[in-house]
Amino acid sequence: MAKTQFIVWNDEYSVKNEKLDSQHKKIFGMINELYAAMEERIESRVLRDIFEGLLEYVRTHFQDEERIQEECNYPDYDEHKAAHKRLTDDTLNLFEQFSKRAGTDIAFDLFNLLKGWWLGHIISMDKKYVPYILKARGKSGKTD
């Protein structure tokens, strides 16, 4: 598969937590893998496998991120968790459509949803919990 980098990680996306930053980087890589597969017109079974892997990984990431937010007493936890649920629901809806009639148009809709959501979410929502992570780290002495 081509090494197309449609979404490129940079320090602007860092949430100052090694585990979450690593997970965000992996999600970017998986979205890039999805884009490359679509660009190369890989068969729908492979696209479905990529979607499923991405969805499963995102669920794990959301659990980790929400746990960290709870640990550092992030006041907007409920709003953040609701945003995660909306993305999961929207993704599952598109994935279901893709599974029923695997078409490139639905694959691109899903790709665009994921790309736009992740770039926007990290900058507009995830960055808001950074001070709470840093404050909790200072109290506990933990680095991540």
C-alpha positions as CSV (number, residue, x, y, z in Angstrom):
1,M,0.0,0.0,0.0
2,A,1.2,3.5,-0.7
3,K,2.6,5.6,2.1
4,T,0.1,8.4,1.6
5,Q,0.1,10.7,4.7
6,F,-3.2,12.5,4.4
7,I,-3.2,13.5,8.1
8,V,0.2,14.4,9.5
9,W,0.9,14.5,13.2
10,N,2.6,17.6,14.7
11,D,3.2,18.9,18.2
12,E,0.1,21.1,17.9
13,Y,-2.0,18.0,18.6
14,S,-0.1,16.9,21.7
15,V,-2.2,16.6,24.9
16,K,1.0,16.3,27.0
17,N,0.3,12.7,27.8
18,E,2.5,10.1,26.2
19,K,-0.1,7.3,26.1
20,L,-2.8,9.5,24.6
21,D,-0.4,11.2,22.1
22,S,0.8,7.7,21.0
23,Q,-2.8,6.6,20.5
24,H,-3.7,9.7,18.6
25,K,-0.7,9.1,16.3
26,K,-1.8,5.6,15.7
27,I,-5.3,6.7,14.9
28,F,-3.9,9.2,12.4
29,G,-1.9,6.3,10.9
30,M,-4.9,4.1,10.6
31,I,-6.9,6.9,8.9
32,N,-4.0,7.3,6.5
33,E,-4.0,3.6,5.9
34,L,-7.7,3.8,5.1
35,Y,-7.1,6.6,2.7
36,A,-4.3,4.8,0.9
37,A,-6.5,1.7,0.6
38,M,-9.3,3.7,-0.9
39,E,-6.9,5.6,-3.2
40,E,-5.6,2.2,-4.5
41,R,-9.1,0.9,-4.8
42,I,-8.5,-2.0,-2.5
43,E,-11.3,-4.5,-2.3
44,S,-14.2,-3.8,0.1
45,R,-13.3,-6.7,2.4
46,V,-9.9,-5.1,3.2
47,L,-11.6,-1.7,3.7
48,R,-14.0,-3.4,6.1
49,D,-11.1,-4.9,8.0
50,I,-9.4,-1.5,8.3
51,F,-12.7,0.1,9.5
52,E,-13.2,-2.6,12.1
53,G,-9.7,-2.3,13.4
54,L,-9.9,1.5,13.6
55,L,-13.3,1.3,15.4
56,E,-12.0,-1.2,17.9
57,Y,-8.8,0.9,18.5
58,V,-10.8,4.1,18.9
59,R,-13.0,2.4,21.5
60,T,-10.0,1.5,23.5
61,H,-8.6,5.0,23.2
62,F,-11.9,6.6,24.3
63,Q,-11.9,4.4,27.4
64,D,-8.3,5.4,28.2
65,E,-8.9,9.0,27.6
66,E,-12.1,9.1,29.7
67,R,-10.3,7.3,32.6
68,I,-7.5,9.8,32.5
69,Q,-10.0,12.7,32.5
70,E,-11.8,11.2,35.5
71,E,-8.4,10.8,37.3
72,C,-7.5,14.4,36.8
73,N,-11.1,15.6,37.7
74,Y,-11.7,17.2,34.3
75,P,-14.9,19.3,34.8
76,D,-16.1,18.8,31.2
77,Y,-15.9,15.0,31.3
78,D,-19.5,14.4,30.6
79,E,-19.5,16.7,27.5
80,H,-16.4,15.0,26.2
81,K,-17.7,11.6,26.8
82,A,-20.9,12.6,24.9
83,A,-18.8,13.7,22.0
84,H,-17.1,10.3,21.9
85,K,-20.5,8.6,21.9
86,R,-21.7,10.8,19.0
87,L,-18.6,9.9,16.9
88,T,-19.0,6.2,17.7
89,D,-22.6,6.3,16.8
90,D,-22.0,8.2,13.5
91,T,-19.1,5.9,12.6
92,L,-21.2,2.8,13.3
93,N,-24.0,4.1,11.2
94,L,-21.7,4.8,8.2
95,F,-20.0,1.4,8.8
96,E,-23.3,-0.4,8.7
97,Q,-24.2,1.4,5.4
98,F,-20.8,0.4,4.0
99,S,-21.3,-3.2,5.1
100,K,-24.7,-3.4,3.4
101,R,-23.5,-1.9,0.1
102,A,-19.8,-1.5,0.1
103,G,-19.2,1.5,-2.1
104,T,-16.4,4.0,-2.5
105,D,-18.8,6.9,-1.8
106,I,-19.6,5.5,1.7
107,A,-15.9,4.7,2.3
108,F,-15.1,8.4,1.5
109,D,-17.9,9.6,3.7
110,L,-16.5,7.6,6.6
111,F,-13.0,8.7,5.8
112,N,-14.1,12.4,5.7
113,L,-16.0,12.0,9.0
114,L,-13.0,10.5,10.7
115,K,-10.5,12.9,9.3
116,G,-12.5,16.0,10.1
117,W,-13.7,14.8,13.5
118,W,-10.2,13.8,14.8
119,L,-8.5,16.9,13.6
120,G,-11.2,19.2,15.0
121,H,-11.7,17.2,18.2
122,I,-8.1,17.1,19.3
123,I,-7.7,20.9,18.8
124,S,-11.1,22.0,20.1
125,M,-11.8,19.5,22.9
126,D,-8.8,17.4,23.8
127,K,-6.5,20.4,24.3
128,K,-8.9,21.7,27.0
129,Y,-8.0,18.9,29.4
130,V,-4.3,19.4,29.1
131,P,-4.1,21.8,32.1
132,Y,-5.8,19.2,34.2
133,I,-3.4,16.5,33.1
134,L,-0.4,18.8,33.9
135,K,-1.9,19.7,37.3
136,A,-2.6,16.1,38.2
137,R,0.9,15.1,37.0
138,G,2.4,17.8,39.2
139,K,0.6,16.5,42.2
140,S,1.3,12.8,41.7
141,G,4.8,13.2,40.2
142,K,3.8,10.9,37.3
143,T,5.1,11.7,33.9
144,D,2.2,10.0,32.2
